Amino acid sequence: MNIKMMISRNTGLKENQVTAVLDLLDQGSTVPFIARYRKERTGSLDEVAISDIRDRAKALKELAARKQAIIKSLEERQLYTKELSQLIENADSMTRLEDVYEKYRPKRRTRATIAREKGLEPLALMILDPKTGIDLQKEATGFIGPDVASLEDALAGARDIIAEIINDDASIRSGVRDLFIKTAMINTTVIKGKVNDGAKFKDYFDWEEPAFKAPSHRILAMLRGAAEKVLRVHVLPDEKKALDIIQRIYPGNRTVNPQSREQILAAAEDAYKRLLSKSIENEALRILKQKADEKAVAVFSDNLRQVLLSPPLGGRPVLAVDPGFRTGCKIACLDATGKLVHHDVIHPHTPNGKSSAAQLIPKLVSRYEIRAIAVGNGTAGRETESFIKELTLPEDVDVIMVDESGASIYSASQTAREEFPDHDITVRGAVSIGRRLMDPLAELVKVEPKSIGVGQYQHDVDQTMLQAALDDVVVSCVNQVGVEANTASKQLLSRVSGLNAGIAANMVKYRDENGAFASRTDFLKVPRLGKKAFEQAAGFLRIQNGKNPLDRSGIHPESYPVVKQMANDIGCRVEEMMTAKAPVQSIDLTPYVTATTGLPTLKDIVAELAAPGRDPRQPFQAFSFDKDIHEMKDLVPDMVVPGIVTNVTAFGAFVDIGVHQDGLVHISQLADRFVKDPNEVVKVRQQVQVRVLEVDIPRKRISLSMKTG
C-alpha cells in the first residue's frame, strides 16, 4: 500500500507535499512547527491540511495492519489464495476489506453451520448451480437420514446455507449498503411505559426522516434516547428495493429450474430479513454516529478555539469576585502579572454585610491600584455586578462579567493545589476568574477542555476522537499566540510545540533556581530539553526583555543569521529593524533565498519584524448586560437586549443575556438570510444584540432572534 500516493489522490495535494509532511512528522516535528517554520518543504500547507494528512496516514496504517491480521488468519486456516490476496490488496477502506473477509471470518455456530454439519452443503450448491437441471425433490430426498428427518428439513438446511452465502457476498453487501446510505429512513418510536420518564425526547416519540440527510444534533439526540432505553431506533430502506438488489444476482438469470428458483428466492428473503438487514443497519447506525460525532467534535473545536482566543484584558491589576448569596462572595486581588496579593470574603447580599462590603471594595481598588473588577457569572453574579457598579469607584475601573465555566473544576484540581497549597478552593476559584479576564488562554489551558462548556452532545460522542481534536485546538492556539517563557505556567508551557509536562516542569524549576531566561539559547540548559525540543519550541517561546531583541519575536533562531544579514545590508541594527525606523517592508528578499529558506519564510520574517510578537487576538472590549434585566421575569417579547454568545451548535447559538439562563437563537433566526452553518454568523464570546421572541419560565426556555425585522 502506497500511503503517500493514496493520501495525495484522496486530498488533491501533490505527492511531494504529502511526503514532506509525513517525513517531518516521522522526524518528531509537530503540526504547528511544520505549518509555521517548514513552509518551503510543504508548499505552505496550513495546520488543517497537515493534521488531515497525519490523520489519514494513521487510518491507512491501521488499514494495513488489519490487512496483515486478516492474511495471517487466512494463512493459518489454509484459506489464503492468489485471488484473495488481490482482493485484500485492492481494498481501499476498512469497510471494503471487511466485506472481502466476511465469507472467511471465523463464525459462531449458525444455522448454516449446523446444516453443513448435516451434510447439506452439496444440496445447496446444487440448487445454486444454473447448469444443473435437477429434479430437486428427488435430489433432496437423497439427503434424508439420521440427521435430516424429512424433505422439508433438507431444503430448509440448504436454504440456510444459501442465505449465509448471500449474506457473505461482498458485491451484495456493497449494493445493499449503498441503498441504505442513499435511501434509508431513520425511524424512532417510544418504548412502552417510557412516555413520562422520557419526556425530553418527546419530539422523537414518533419520528421519521431520511437517515443520511438528518442533521447531526438530531442523530445524536435519537441515539441518546435509545441509549437511555426511551426510544427504539431503526435505519432501514425500502425492503423491496433491497430484495431487488439481491435477486438480480440470486437467482437472476442463474437458473431456469423453477424449483431451484423458488428455493433461492426464499433464501434471499431470509438472508435479507434475518442477516443482511440487521448487519447493514448496524453498520449504518455506526456510520451515522461517526458522522454526527465528527460534526459535533468540529463544532466543539471551533467553539473552543474562539474561547481560547478570546481578547485578553492584559497586564492590569484585577479584583476578582466569585459571587455567592449564603456563603458570601470570595474576592481576590491580583497584580498585573496575575499574582495573588490579597483575598477576603464579603457579604453584600445580607443586611449586615452590605455596608462593610461597600467600604472594603473601594479601599482595595485604591490600595492595589485595581483597573478592572471581574465578576463570575454564576449564582448571584448579576446581583453582585449591580452592587459593585453602584459603588463610588474610579471611572477607569471596568466591572466585567466573566464566564466561570470550569472554574470549580480547576479550583479542586491538583494544578490549583500546586499553585496555591495554602489556600482553599474558594480562593483558587476567585483567582481563576480574575486570570481568565487577564489572559483567557493562559488560564483555560489549566482546565480540561470538556469542562469549559462549549460542546454539543459532548458526552455522547467518541471520547477518544473528541480528546484528540480538542488537544489539537489547545496546542494550535497556544502556539499561535506564543508563550512568554519567564512567566508562563507549566501547564501553558507543556502545550508549546516540542515540549511536554516533564520538560515544562523542568523549565519552571530552572527559572525558579536560576532566575529569568536571558536568551532563547538558555533553554538548552534545561534538563531534558534537547536540540530537537529546542528546534520545535524556540520560535513559539518569547523572552520580552532578553539580550537578543529577536527573542521576543516569532522569528525562529535558525533564521537569526538572515535577519542580521538584512540589517547589515541596509545599514542598521537589528533593534532598529523591529521599529518603524528601518524600511523593512521594502527589502528585496530575492538575494536571501537559499535551499532551506525560501520566500514564504522570508515574508514571515519581514511581517514579524514589522510587529514583533504581535498578539493575534482581538483587542479587549468591555461588555455590560442591560442594567434593568436580572431574571427571566424581567423579559418581555420584542425587547432588544445585549448578550454574549456562550455556545454555538449545529442548530443555533446560545446567548447569555444576564438572567442566569441562556437563550437560544435558532439557526432560522440568526440572520435575515438563509444560514447553513451558525458559525457563518456568530462565534463564541461574540457580543450581540438580540430580540426576545418568547419566554417560557416553567420550562426555563428563552427564544431569541438576531433578525433585523
C-alpha positions as CSV (number, residue, x, y, z in Angstrom):
1,M,0.0,0.0,0.0
2,N,1.5,3.3,-1.1
3,I,0.1,5.6,1.7
4,K,1.5,8.8,0.3
5,M,0.0,8.2,-3.1
6,M,-3.4,7.3,-1.7
7,I,-3.4,10.5,0.5
8,S,-2.4,12.6,-2.5
9,R,-5.2,11.1,-4.6
10,N,-7.8,11.5,-1.9
11,T,-6.9,15.1,-0.9
12,G,-5.8,16.5,-4.2
13,L,-2.5,17.5,-2.7
14,K,0.8,16.9,-4.5
15,E,2.6,13.7,-3.5
16,N,5.7,15.6,-2.6
17,Q,3.7,17.7,-0.2
18,V,2.3,14.7,1.5
19,T,5.8,13.1,1.6
20,A,7.3,16.2,3.2
21,V,4.6,16.3,5.9
22,L,4.9,12.6,6.7
23,D,8.7,12.7,6.8
24,L,8.7,15.7,9.1
25,L,6.1,14.1,11.4
26,D,8.3,10.9,11.4
27,Q,11.2,13.1,12.5
28,G,9.3,14.3,15.5
29,S,8.1,17.6,14.2
30,T,4.8,19.0,15.4
31,V,1.9,20.3,13.4
32,P,2.3,23.9,14.5
33,F,6.1,23.8,13.8
34,I,5.6,22.3,10.3
35,A,2.9,24.9,9.4
36,R,4.9,27.9,10.7
37,Y,8.6,27.1,10.0
38,R,8.7,24.5,7.2
39,K,6.6,26.1,4.5
40,E,9.2,25.5,1.9
41,R,9.1,21.8,2.5
42,T,5.3,21.5,2.4
43,G,4.3,24.2,-0.1
44,S,2.9,26.4,2.7
45,L,0.3,23.9,3.9
46,D,-1.7,25.1,6.9
47,E,-2.4,23.3,10.2
48,V,-5.7,21.9,8.9
49,A,-4.1,20.3,5.8
50,I,-1.2,18.9,7.8
51,S,-3.5,17.5,10.5
52,D,-5.6,15.9,7.8
53,I,-2.5,14.2,6.3
54,R,-1.5,13.0,9.7
55,D,-4.9,11.5,10.5
56,R,-5.3,9.9,7.0
57,A,-1.9,8.3,7.4
58,K,-2.9,6.9,10.8
59,A,-6.1,5.4,9.3
60,L,-4.2,3.9,6.4
61,K,-1.6,2.4,8.7
62,E,-4.5,0.9,10.7
63,L,-6.0,-0.5,7.5
64,A,-2.6,-2.0,6.5
65,A,-2.3,-3.6,10.0
66,R,-5.8,-5.0,9.7
67,K,-4.9,-6.5,6.3
68,Q,-1.9,-8.2,7.8
69,A,-4.0,-9.6,10.6
70,I,-6.6,-11.0,8.1
71,I,-3.9,-12.5,5.9
72,K,-2.3,-14.2,8.9
73,S,-5.7,-15.6,9.9
74,L,-6.4,-16.9,6.4
75,E,-2.9,-18.5,6.2
76,E,-3.3,-20.2,9.5
77,R,-6.6,-21.8,8.2
78,Q,-5.1,-22.5,4.8
79,L,-7.6,-20.3,3.1
80,Y,-5.3,-17.7,1.6
81,T,-5.3,-17.7,-2.2
82,K,-3.9,-15.6,-5.0
83,E,-7.4,-14.3,-5.7
84,L,-7.9,-13.3,-2.1
85,S,-4.5,-11.7,-2.0
86,Q,-5.6,-9.4,-4.9
87,L,-8.9,-8.6,-3.3
88,I,-7.3,-7.7,0.0
89,E,-4.7,-5.6,-1.6
90,N,-7.3,-3.7,-3.6
91,A,-9.5,-2.9,-0.6
92,D,-9.0,0.8,0.0
93,S,-11.2,1.1,3.1
94,M,-11.9,-0.8,6.2
95,T,-15.5,-1.4,5.1
96,R,-14.4,-2.9,1.8
97,L,-11.8,-5.0,3.5
98,E,-14.3,-6.5,6.0
99,D,-16.7,-7.2,3.1
100,V,-13.9,-9.3,1.4
101,Y,-13.2,-11.1,4.7
102,E,-16.9,-11.7,5.7
103,K,-17.1,-15.0,3.8
104,Y,-14.0,-16.3,5.5
105,R,-14.4,-14.9,9.0
106,P,-14.4,-17.5,11.8
107,K,-18.1,-17.7,12.8
108,R,-20.0,-18.8,15.8
109,R,-22.2,-21.9,15.2
110,T,-25.0,-20.7,12.9
111,R,-28.0,-22.3,11.2
112,A,-25.8,-22.7,8.1
113,T,-23.1,-24.3,10.2
114,I,-25.5,-26.8,11.5
115,A,-26.8,-27.5,8.0
116,R,-23.3,-28.1,6.8
117,E,-22.6,-30.5,9.7
118,K,-25.6,-32.4,8.4
119,G,-24.0,-32.7,5.0
120,L,-26.4,-30.4,3.2
121,E,-23.9,-28.1,1.5
122,P,-23.8,-30.2,-1.7
123,L,-27.6,-29.8,-2.0
124,A,-27.3,-26.0,-1.5
125,L,-24.6,-25.7,-4.2
126,M,-26.7,-27.9,-6.5
127,I,-29.6,-25.5,-6.1
128,L,-27.4,-22.5,-6.8
129,D,-25.8,-24.1,-9.9
130,P,-27.6,-22.8,-13.0
131,K,-26.3,-25.6,-15.2
132,T,-27.9,-28.4,-13.4
133,G,-31.4,-29.2,-14.5
134,I,-32.1,-31.3,-11.4
135,D,-35.3,-32.9,-10.1
136,L,-35.0,-31.0,-6.8
137,Q,-37.3,-33.2,-4.7
138,K,-35.6,-36.3,-5.9
139,E,-32.2,-35.0,-5.2
140,A,-33.2,-33.6,-1.8
141,T,-34.8,-36.9,-0.8
142,G,-31.3,-38.4,-1.1
143,F,-30.1,-36.3,1.8
144,I,-32.7,-37.7,4.3
145,G,-31.0,-39.7,7.0
146,P,-30.3,-39.8,10.8
147,D,-29.7,-36.0,11.0
148,V,-32.2,-34.9,8.3
149,A,-35.7,-36.1,9.2
150,S,-37.6,-35.0,6.1
151,L,-37.5,-33.5,2.6
152,E,-38.5,-30.1,4.1
153,D,-35.7,-30.4,6.6
154,A,-33.2,-31.0,3.8
155,L,-34.5,-28.0,1.8
156,A,-34.6,-25.8,4.9
157,G,-31.0,-26.6,5.7
158,A,-30.0,-25.9,2.1
159,R,-31.8,-22.5,2.3
160,D,-29.9,-21.6,5.5
161,I,-26.6,-22.3,3.7
162,I,-27.7,-20.2,0.6
163,A,-28.8,-17.4,2.9
164,E,-25.4,-17.3,4.5
165,I,-23.7,-17.4,1.1
166,I,-25.8,-14.4,0.0
167,N,-25.1,-12.5,3.3
168,D,-21.3,-13.1,2.8
169,D,-21.3,-12.0,-0.9
170,A,-19.2,-8.8,-1.0
171,S,-21.0,-7.4,-4.0
172,I,-24.4,-7.9,-2.4
173,R,-23.2,-6.3,0.8
174,S,-21.8,-3.3,-1.1
175,G,-25.0,-2.9,-3.1
176,V,-27.3,-3.1,-0.1
177,R,-25.0,-0.7,1.9
178,D,-25.2,1.8,-0.9
179,L,-29.0,1.5,-0.9
180,F,-29.0,2.2,2.9
181,I,-26.8,5.2,2.5
182,K,-28.9,6.7,-0.4
183,T,-32.4,5.9,0.7
184,A,-32.7,4.6,4.3
185,M,-35.1,6.3,6.7
186,I,-34.4,6.7,10.4
187,N,-37.4,5.9,12.4
188,T,-37.9,6.3,16.2
189,T,-40.7,5.3,18.4
190,V,-41.1,5.5,22.2
191,I,-40.8,2.3,24.2
192,K,-43.9,1.3,26.0
193,G,-44.1,2.7,29.5
194,K,-41.4,5.4,28.9
195,V,-43.6,8.3,27.9
196,N,-43.3,10.1,31.2
197,D,-39.7,9.2,32.0
198,G,-38.5,10.2,28.5
199,A,-40.4,13.4,28.2
200,K,-37.3,15.2,27.0
201,F,-37.3,13.0,23.9
202,K,-41.0,13.8,23.1
203,D,-40.1,15.1,19.7
204,Y,-38.9,11.7,18.7
205,F,-41.7,9.5,20.1
206,D,-42.9,9.0,16.5
207,W,-40.4,10.4,14.1
208,E,-39.1,9.6,10.6
209,E,-36.8,11.3,8.2
210,P,-34.1,10.4,5.6
211,A,-31.3,9.0,7.7
212,F,-28.3,10.3,5.9
213,K,-29.7,13.8,5.5
214,A,-30.7,14.2,9.1
215,P,-28.6,16.8,11.0
216,S,-26.0,15.6,13.4
217,H,-27.7,17.0,16.5
218,R,-30.9,15.1,15.8
219,I,-29.0,11.9,15.2
220,L,-27.2,12.2,18.5
221,A,-30.5,13.0,20.3
222,M,-32.1,9.9,18.9
223,L,-29.2,7.7,19.7
224,R,-29.1,9.1,23.2
225,G,-32.8,8.3,23.6
226,A,-32.0,4.7,22.5
227,A,-29.1,4.5,24.9
228,E,-31.4,5.7,27.8
229,K,-33.9,3.0,26.7
230,V,-36.6,5.5,25.9
231,L,-36.6,5.2,22.1
232,R,-36.4,2.4,19.6
233,V,-34.3,3.5,16.6
234,H,-34.3,1.8,13.2
235,V,-32.5,2.7,10.0
236,L,-33.9,0.8,7.0
237,P,-34.5,1.3,3.3
238,D,-37.5,0.1,1.3
239,E,-37.4,-3.7,1.7
240,K,-38.5,-4.5,-1.9
241,K,-35.6,-2.4,-3.3
242,A,-33.2,-4.3,-1.1
243,L,-34.5,-7.6,-2.3
244,D,-34.3,-6.5,-5.9
245,I,-30.6,-5.9,-5.5
246,I,-30.2,-9.5,-4.1
247,Q,-32.4,-11.1,-6.7
248,R,-30.6,-9.5,-9.6
249,I,-27.8,-12.0,-8.7
250,Y,-29.7,-14.7,-6.7
251,P,-31.3,-16.1,-8.8
252,G,-31.4,-13.5,-11.6
253,N,-30.8,-15.5,-14.8
254,R,-28.7,-18.1,-13.0
255,T,-31.2,-20.9,-13.2
256,V,-34.1,-22.0,-15.3
257,N,-35.1,-24.6,-12.8
258,P,-38.4,-23.3,-11.3
259,Q,-37.9,-25.4,-8.2
260,S,-34.5,-24.1,-7.6
261,R,-35.6,-20.5,-8.3
262,E,-38.3,-20.8,-5.6
263,Q,-35.8,-22.1,-3.0
264,I,-33.2,-19.3,-3.9
265,L,-35.8,-16.6,-3.7
266,A,-37.0,-17.8,-0.3
267,A,-33.4,-18.0,0.9
268,A,-32.7,-14.5,-0.4
269,E,-35.6,-13.0,1.5
270,D,-34.5,-14.9,4.6
271,A,-30.9,-13.7,4.1
272,Y,-32.0,-10.0,4.0
273,K,-34.5,-10.1,6.8
274,R,-32.6,-12.3,9.2
275,L,-29.0,-11.5,8.4
276,L,-28.2,-8.7,6.0
277,S,-30.6,-6.0,7.0
278,K,-29.6,-6.3,10.7
279,S,-25.9,-6.3,9.8
280,I,-26.0,-3.4,7.4
281,E,-28.4,-1.5,9.7
282,N,-25.8,-1.7,12.5
283,E,-23.2,-0.5,10.0
284,A,-25.5,2.4,9.0
285,L,-26.0,3.4,12.6
286,R,-22.3,3.3,13.2
287,I,-21.7,5.5,10.1
288,L,-24.4,7.9,11.2
289,K,-22.9,8.0,14.7
290,Q,-19.4,8.6,13.3
291,K,-20.6,11.4,11.0
292,A,-22.6,13.0,13.8
293,D,-19.6,12.7,16.1
294,E,-17.3,14.3,13.6
295,K,-19.7,17.2,13.2
296,A,-20.2,17.6,17.0
297,V,-16.4,17.5,17.5
298,A,-15.9,20.1,14.8
299,V,-18.5,22.4,16.4
300,F,-16.8,21.9,19.8
301,S,-13.4,22.5,18.4
302,D,-14.5,25.7,16.7
303,N,-16.1,27.0,19.9
304,L,-13.1,26.1,22.0
305,R,-10.8,27.9,19.6
306,Q,-12.9,31.1,19.9
307,V,-12.9,30.8,23.7
308,L,-9.2,30.2,24.0
309,L,-8.5,33.1,21.6
310,S,-10.9,35.5,23.5
311,P,-9.5,39.0,23.8
312,P,-7.3,39.4,26.9
313,L,-7.5,42.3,29.2
314,G,-3.8,42.2,29.6
315,G,-1.4,43.1,32.4
316,R,-3.7,45.2,34.6
317,P,-4.3,44.7,38.3
318,V,-7.6,43.0,38.8
319,L,-10.0,42.4,41.7
320,A,-11.8,39.1,41.1
321,V,-15.1,38.1,42.7
322,D,-16.6,34.6,42.9
323,P,-20.2,35.6,43.8
324,G,-22.5,33.8,46.2
325,F,-25.5,34.5,48.4
326,R,-25.4,32.4,51.5
327,T,-21.6,31.9,51.8
328,G,-20.7,35.3,50.6
329,C,-18.5,36.5,47.7
330,K,-14.9,35.4,47.6
331,I,-12.6,38.2,46.4
332,A,-9.0,38.0,45.2
333,C,-6.7,40.9,44.3
334,L,-4.2,40.1,41.6
335,D,-1.3,42.3,40.5
336,A,-0.5,43.0,36.8
337,T,1.2,39.6,36.4
338,G,-1.7,37.6,37.9
339,K,-0.1,37.1,41.3
340,L,-2.4,36.8,44.3
341,V,-1.7,39.8,46.6
342,H,-4.9,39.7,48.8
343,H,-8.0,37.7,49.4
344,D,-11.1,38.2,51.5
345,V,-14.8,37.4,51.8
346,I,-17.7,39.9,51.6
347,H,-21.4,39.6,52.2
348,P,-23.0,42.3,50.0
349,H,-26.4,40.4,49.8
350,T,-27.1,40.4,53.6
351,P,-28.3,43.4,55.6
352,N,-25.3,43.2,58.0
353,G,-22.7,42.6,55.4
354,K,-23.7,45.1,52.6
355,S,-22.3,48.2,54.4
356,S,-18.9,46.7,55.2
357,A,-18.6,45.3,51.7
358,A,-19.4,48.7,50.2
359,Q,-16.5,50.2,52.3
360,L,-14.0,47.4,51.6
361,I,-14.1,47.2,47.8
362,P,-13.1,50.9,47.1
363,K,-10.3,50.6,49.7
364,L,-8.9,47.5,47.9
365,V,-9.3,49.2,44.5
366,S,-7.2,52.1,45.8
367,R,-4.6,50.1,47.7
368,Y,-3.8,47.7,44.9
369,E,-4.4,50.1,42.0
370,I,-7.1,47.9,40.6
371,R,-8.1,48.7,37.0
372,A,-10.8,46.1,36.4
373,I,-13.2,44.0,38.5
374,A,-14.0,40.6,37.3
375,V,-17.3,39.1,38.5
376,G,-18.1,35.4,37.9
377,N,-21.4,34.8,36.1
378,G,-22.6,32.1,38.3
379,T,-25.1,32.3,41.2
380,A,-25.5,35.8,42.5
381,G,-23.4,37.1,39.6
382,R,-25.7,39.8,38.3
383,E,-26.7,40.9,41.8
384,T,-23.0,41.2,42.7
385,E,-22.3,43.1,39.5
386,S,-25.1,45.6,40.3
387,F,-23.8,46.0,43.8
388,I,-20.3,46.9,42.7
389,K,-21.5,49.2,39.9
390,E,-23.4,51.2,42.5
391,L,-20.2,51.9,44.5
392,T,-18.2,55.0,44.0
393,L,-15.2,53.8,42.1
394,P,-12.7,55.5,39.7
395,E,-14.2,55.9,36.2
396,D,-11.4,53.9,34.6
397,V,-12.2,50.8,36.6
398,D,-14.3,48.5,34.4
399,V,-16.7,46.0,36.0
400,I,-16.9,42.9,33.8
401,M,-18.8,39.7,34.0
402,V,-16.6,36.6,33.3
403,D,-17.8,33.2,32.3
404,E,-16.7,30.9,35.1
405,S,-17.4,27.6,33.4
406,G,-14.9,25.0,34.7
407,A,-13.6,27.3,37.4
408,S,-14.8,24.9,40.1
409,I,-13.1,22.1,38.3
410,Y,-9.8,24.0,38.3
411,S,-10.1,25.1,41.9
412,A,-10.3,21.5,43.1
413,S,-7.6,20.2,40.7
414,Q,-4.1,19.1,41.5
415,T,-2.9,22.0,39.4
416,A,-4.7,24.5,41.7
417,R,-3.4,22.8,44.8
418,E,0.2,23.0,43.5
419,E,-0.3,26.7,42.7
420,F,-2.0,27.6,45.9
421,P,-1.1,25.0,48.5
422,D,-2.0,27.3,51.4
423,H,-5.4,28.4,50.1
424,D,-8.8,26.7,49.8
425,I,-10.9,26.1,46.7
426,T,-12.9,29.3,47.2
427,V,-9.8,31.5,46.9
428,R,-8.5,29.4,43.9
429,G,-11.8,29.9,42.2
430,A,-11.7,33.6,42.6
431,V,-8.2,33.8,41.3
432,S,-9.1,31.7,38.2
433,I,-12.0,34.1,37.4
434,G,-9.6,37.1,37.6
435,R,-6.9,35.5,35.5
436,R,-9.5,34.4,32.9
437,L,-10.2,38.1,32.3
438,M,-6.5,39.0,32.1
439,D,-5.5,36.2,29.8
440,P,-8.2,33.6,28.9
441,L,-5.8,31.3,27.1
442,A,-3.1,31.1,29.8
443,E,-5.8,30.3,32.4
444,L,-8.0,28.0,30.5
445,V,-5.2,25.6,29.5
446,K,-5.3,24.5,33.1
447,V,-8.8,23.2,32.7
448,E,-9.9,20.1,30.9
449,P,-11.4,21.4,27.6
450,K,-14.5,19.3,28.1
451,S,-15.3,21.3,31.2
452,I,-15.4,24.7,29.5
453,G,-19.0,24.1,28.4
454,V,-19.0,24.9,24.7
455,G,-19.7,21.5,23.3
456,Q,-22.7,19.9,21.6
457,Y,-23.7,16.4,22.9
458,Q,-20.1,16.2,24.1
459,H,-20.8,13.2,26.4
460,D,-22.4,11.2,23.6
461,V,-19.6,11.4,21.0
462,D,-16.5,9.2,20.7
463,Q,-14.4,10.4,23.6
464,T,-11.0,9.5,22.0
465,M,-11.9,11.5,18.9
466,L,-13.1,14.4,21.0
467,Q,-10.0,14.4,23.2
468,A,-7.6,14.3,20.2
469,A,-9.4,17.1,18.4
470,L,-9.5,19.4,21.5
471,D,-5.9,18.7,22.3
472,D,-5.1,19.8,18.7
473,V,-7.0,23.0,19.2
474,V,-5.3,23.9,22.5
475,V,-1.9,23.3,21.1
476,S,-2.7,25.3,18.0
477,C,-4.0,28.3,20.0
478,V,-1.1,28.3,22.4
479,N,1.5,28.3,19.6
480,Q,-0.5,30.8,17.5
481,V,-0.3,33.3,20.3
482,G,3.1,32.4,21.6
483,V,4.2,32.0,25.3
484,E,6.3,34.2,27.5
485,A,8.9,31.8,28.8
486,N,9.6,33.7,32.0
487,T,6.1,33.9,33.3
488,A,4.1,31.0,31.8
489,S,2.8,28.3,34.0
490,K,4.0,24.8,33.4
491,Q,0.5,23.9,32.1
492,L,0.9,26.6,29.4
493,L,4.5,25.6,28.6
494,S,3.5,22.0,28.2
495,R,1.3,22.9,25.3
496,V,4.2,24.6,23.4
497,S,5.4,22.7,20.3
498,G,8.0,20.1,21.2
499,L,7.5,20.4,25.0
500,N,5.7,18.1,27.4
501,A,4.7,18.2,31.0
502,G,8.1,16.9,32.2
503,I,10.1,19.5,30.2
504,A,7.7,22.3,31.2
505,A,8.1,21.4,34.9
506,N,11.9,21.5,34.4
507,M,11.7,24.9,32.7
508,V,9.8,26.3,35.7
509,K,12.2,24.7,38.1
510,Y,15.2,26.1,36.2
511,R,13.6,29.5,36.2
512,D,13.0,29.4,39.9
513,E,16.5,28.3,40.7
514,N,18.5,30.4,38.2
515,G,16.3,33.4,37.5
516,A,14.7,34.5,34.3
517,F,15.9,33.2,30.9
518,A,18.1,35.8,29.4
519,S,18.0,34.3,25.9
520,R,16.5,31.5,23.9
521,T,19.8,29.7,24.0
522,D,19.3,29.3,27.8
523,F,16.5,26.9,27.1
524,L,19.2,24.3,26.1
525,K,20.4,24.4,29.8
526,V,17.1,23.0,30.9
527,P,17.3,19.2,31.7
528,R,15.7,17.0,29.0
529,L,15.2,20.0,26.7
530,G,17.5,18.7,23.9
531,K,18.2,20.0,20.4
532,K,15.0,18.5,18.8
533,A,12.8,20.0,21.5
534,F,14.6,23.3,21.1
535,E,14.1,23.3,17.4
536,Q,10.3,22.7,17.8
537,A,9.7,25.1,20.7
538,A,12.1,28.0,20.4
539,G,10.1,30.0,17.9
540,F,7.0,29.9,20.0
541,L,8.6,30.9,23.2
542,R,9.1,34.6,23.8
543,I,11.6,36.5,26.1
544,Q,10.4,40.1,26.3
545,N,13.5,41.6,28.0
546,G,16.2,39.3,26.7
547,K,19.6,40.1,25.4
548,N,18.7,39.5,21.8
549,P,15.7,41.6,20.6
550,L,14.7,38.8,18.2
551,D,13.9,36.6,21.2
552,R,10.7,38.5,21.8
553,S,9.5,37.8,18.2
554,G,8.1,34.8,16.4
555,I,11.3,34.5,14.3
556,H,13.0,31.2,14.8
557,P,16.6,31.2,16.0
558,E,17.6,29.3,12.9
559,S,16.7,32.5,10.9
560,Y,18.6,34.9,13.0
561,P,21.6,34.9,10.7
562,V,19.5,36.0,7.7
563,V,18.0,38.8,9.8
564,K,21.4,40.0,10.8
565,Q,22.5,40.0,7.1
566,M,19.5,42.1,6.2
567,A,20.3,44.6,8.9
568,N,23.9,44.8,7.7
569,D,22.8,45.3,4.1
570,I,20.5,48.2,4.9
571,G,23.0,49.7,7.4
572,C,21.1,49.4,10.7
573,R,21.0,47.4,13.8
574,V,18.6,44.5,14.3
575,E,16.8,46.5,17.1
576,E,16.1,49.3,14.6
577,M,14.6,46.8,12.1
578,M,12.0,45.9,14.8
579,T,10.7,49.5,14.8
580,A,9.3,51.8,12.2
581,K,12.8,53.4,11.7
582,A,14.0,50.8,9.1
583,P,12.5,50.3,5.7
584,V,11.9,46.6,6.3
585,Q,8.9,46.3,4.1
586,S,10.8,47.5,1.0
587,I,13.7,45.0,1.3
588,D,14.2,42.9,-1.8
589,L,14.0,39.3,-0.5
590,T,15.3,37.5,-3.6
591,P,19.0,37.7,-2.6
592,Y,18.3,36.0,0.7
593,V,16.6,32.9,-0.8
594,T,18.6,29.7,-0.1
595,A,18.0,26.0,-0.4
596,T,16.4,25.9,3.1
597,T,15.0,29.5,3.4
598,G,12.5,30.4,0.7
599,L,10.2,33.4,0.1
600,P,7.4,32.1,2.4
601,T,9.8,32.1,5.4
602,L,11.4,35.4,4.4
603,K,7.9,37.1,4.1
604,D,7.0,35.8,7.5
605,I,10.3,37.3,8.9
606,V,9.5,40.7,7.4
607,A,6.0,40.6,8.8
608,E,7.3,39.6,12.2
609,L,9.9,42.4,12.2
610,A,7.1,44.9,11.5
611,A,5.1,43.8,14.6
612,P,7.4,41.6,16.8
613,G,5.5,39.1,18.9
614,R,2.1,40.6,17.9
615,D,-0.8,39.1,19.7
616,P,-3.2,37.7,17.1
617,R,-6.2,38.1,19.4
618,Q,-8.6,40.9,19.0
619,P,-8.4,44.0,21.4
620,F,-10.4,43.7,24.6
621,Q,-13.8,45.3,24.7
622,A,-15.7,45.7,28.0
623,F,-19.3,44.4,28.0
624,S,-22.3,45.0,30.2
625,F,-25.7,43.4,30.4
626,D,-28.8,45.6,30.5
627,K,-28.9,47.0,34.0
628,D,-32.6,46.6,34.3
629,I,-32.7,42.9,33.5
630,H,-31.7,40.3,36.0
631,E,-34.2,37.5,35.9
632,M,-36.4,35.8,33.3
633,K,-39.4,37.5,34.6
634,D,-37.9,40.8,33.5
635,L,-38.0,39.8,29.9
636,V,-40.9,40.6,27.5
637,P,-41.4,39.8,23.8
638,D,-39.8,42.2,21.3
639,M,-37.4,43.5,24.0
640,V,-33.9,44.1,22.4
641,V,-31.0,43.4,24.8
642,P,-27.2,42.9,24.7
643,G,-25.8,39.5,25.1
644,I,-22.7,37.3,24.7
645,V,-22.7,34.1,22.7
646,T,-21.8,31.2,25.0
647,N,-22.2,28.3,22.7
648,V,-22.6,27.6,19.0
649,T,-24.3,24.4,17.9
650,A,-25.4,22.9,14.6
651,F,-29.0,24.2,15.3
652,G,-28.2,27.7,16.5
653,A,-26.5,29.7,19.2
654,F,-27.0,30.1,22.9
655,V,-26.7,33.7,24.3
656,D,-26.2,34.9,27.8
657,I,-28.4,37.9,28.4
658,G,-27.8,38.1,32.1
659,V,-30.8,36.2,33.6
660,H,-29.0,33.0,34.7
661,Q,-30.5,31.1,31.7
662,D,-29.1,31.2,28.2
663,G,-31.5,31.9,25.4
664,L,-31.5,30.1,22.1
665,V,-31.2,31.9,18.7
666,H,-32.4,29.1,16.4
667,I,-30.5,28.8,13.2
668,S,-33.5,30.2,11.4
669,Q,-33.3,33.4,13.5
670,L,-29.6,34.1,13.1
671,A,-29.9,36.4,10.1
672,D,-32.2,37.8,7.5
673,R,-30.8,35.4,5.0
674,F,-30.7,31.6,4.9
675,V,-27.9,30.3,7.2
676,K,-26.5,26.8,6.6
677,D,-23.9,26.9,9.4
678,P,-24.3,29.1,12.5
679,N,-20.5,29.7,12.5
680,E,-21.0,31.8,9.4
681,V,-22.8,34.4,11.6
682,V,-21.7,34.0,15.2
683,K,-18.7,33.0,17.3
684,V,-18.4,32.0,21.0
685,R,-17.8,35.1,23.1
686,Q,-19.1,37.4,20.4
687,Q,-21.1,40.4,21.7
688,V,-24.5,40.6,20.1
689,Q,-27.9,42.4,20.2
690,V,-30.8,40.0,20.4
691,R,-34.6,40.4,20.3
692,V,-36.7,38.4,22.7
693,L,-39.3,36.2,20.9
694,E,-40.7,34.0,23.7
695,V,-40.1,33.4,27.4
696,D,-41.2,30.1,28.9
697,I,-40.4,30.4,32.6
698,P,-41.7,26.9,33.8
699,R,-39.5,25.2,31.2
700,K,-36.7,27.7,31.5
701,R,-36.6,28.4,27.8
702,I,-35.9,31.7,26.1
703,S,-36.3,32.1,22.4
704,L,-34.3,34.9,20.8
705,S,-33.7,36.4,17.3
706,M,-30.9,38.3,15.6
707,K,-33.1,39.2,12.6
708,T,-33.5,42.9,11.9
709,G,-37.2,42.6,11.0
